[in-house]
Amino acid sequence: TLFGGRLMQWADEAAALYAMCQMKTQKIVTLKVSELIFKEPVRNGEFLEFFASTLKVGTTSFVVKLETFSKNITTNQSKLVF
């Protein structure tokens, strides 16, 4: 199974890329991760899909919601990871 710390790293990178595209700048930092609940393990050979959306835009901040799904390419089934 995939190590949770690695998944957290990829999720942070996905959210950062989304924020960069939305804000049209590369100058961003992650201030806080408010909640991270691992719902299902990610098995070897599964693909990950990251879906980001904007929750709030402030004058100096940007709140991103990120959902992560793992997909089994053999069965074409997806499951919510966190």
C-alpha positions, 0 to 999 in steps of 0.5 A, a space after each residue: 500500500 502507498 505510504 500516507 506521507 507520500 500521498 500527503 505530499 502529492 495532494 499538497 502539490 496538486 492543490 498548489 498547482 491548482 492554486 497557481 493556475 487560479 491565481 496566475 502566479 507561482 508565488 504561493 505557499 501552503 499555510 495550513 492543511 485543515 483536515 486529512 482523513 484517509 478513508 481507503 488504502 491505495 494499492 500497488 498498481 492503482 492510479 490516483 486522481 486529484 480533483 480541486 475546487 475553490 472554496 474561498 478567495 480572500 485578499 491574501 489567501 486562497 482556500 482549496 478543497 481537494 478530493 483524491 480518488 484511486 482507480 483500479 484500471 483492471 476493473 475501472 472502479 474508483 474509490 474516494 481515498 481522502 
